Amino acid sequence: MELMIPLFTATLVAGFGLLILIGHGDSLIAGYNTGSKQEKARYNIRRLRKVIGIGMLLVAAETLVLSLYQFDLPPALSWLWPWGLLVTIALMPLLAYTCCKKKA
């Protein structure tokens, strides 16, 4: 039973990531969906979809790894998972703000 919640979460995040990657989930991108037309025009939506979609797939994969090991990670992976998740979550907005803006 304790495996169901992380598996469900990983599946849900991966599904949203795939939805964004194929171009049908622009309304799921926080900040972009509430922006005005002028603000949306400043971003390259294809790059933004790639950054956010791949980031969400990475978060889903990290959650899946953690759920499969059931929080009993081998010593070689015990430090890698939290730092990997933190770096992934921190890099997504940074990449979205820097490399996804159109050149003026």
CORMOFEN-V951252 format. One record per residue. N is the residue number from 0. RES is the residue in three letters. NEAR is the number of other ideal C-beta (glycine too) atoms within 12 Angstrom. D_CENTER is the distance of its C-alpha to the mean C-alpha in whole Angstrom. Layout:
BEGIN
n={N:N}
res={RES:RES}
near={NEAR:NEAR}
d_center={D_CENTER:D_CENTER}
END
This chain:
BEGIN
n={0:1:2:3:4:5:6:7:8:9:10:11:12:13:14:15:16:17:18:19:20:21:22:23:24:25:26:27:28:29:30:31:32:33:34:35:36:37:38:39:40:41:42:43:44:45:46:47:48:49:50:51:52:53:54:55:56:57:58:59:60:61:62:63:64:65:66:67:68:69:70:71:72:73:74:75:76:77:78:79:80:81:82:83:84:85:86:87:88:89:90:91:92:93:94:95:96:97:98:99:100:101:102:103}
res={MET:GLU:LEU:MET:ILE:PRO:LEU:PHE:THR:ALA:THR:LEU:VAL:ALA:GLY:PHE:GLY:LEU:LEU:ILE:LEU:ILE:GLY:HIS:GLY:ASP:SER:LEU:ILE:ALA:GLY:TYR:ASN:THR:GLY:SER:LYS:GLN:GLU:LYS:ALA:ARG:TYR:ASN:ILE:ARG:ARG:LEU:ARG:LYS:VAL:ILE:GLY:ILE:GLY:MET:LEU:LEU:VAL:ALA:ALA:GLU:THR:LEU:VAL:LEU:SER:LEU:TYR:GLN:PHE:ASP:LEU:PRO:PRO:ALA:LEU:SER:TRP:LEU:TRP:PRO:TRP:GLY:LEU:LEU:VAL:THR:ILE:ALA:LEU:MET:PRO:LEU:LEU:ALA:TYR:THR:CYS:CYS:LYS:LYS:LYS:ALA}
near={8:12:17:12:16:25:21:18:21:28:21:20:32:26:21:28:32:22:22:33:26:16:18:16:24:25:17:26:33:19:21:30:18:13:18:12:10:9:15:21:14:20:30:20:26:18:23:36:31:24:32:40:35:24:35:35:28:28:32:29:24:31:32:25:26:28:25:19:20:16:18:14:19:13:10:9:19:16:13:19:28:18:15:23:26:16:18:29:22:16:22:31:20:16:25:31:19:17:19:28:21:17:10:5}
d_center={25:23:21:20:18:16:16:16:12:11:12:11:8:8:11:9:7:10:12:10:11:14:15:15:13:13:14:11:10:11:14:15:16:18:20:23:24:25:22:20:22:21:18:17:15:15:14:11:10:10:8:5:6:6:3:2:6:6:6:8:10:11:11:14:15:16:17:19:21:22:21:24:22:25:26:24:21:21:20:17:15:15:15:12:10:11:11:7:7:10:10:7:10:12:12:11:14:16:16:15:18:21:24:27}
END
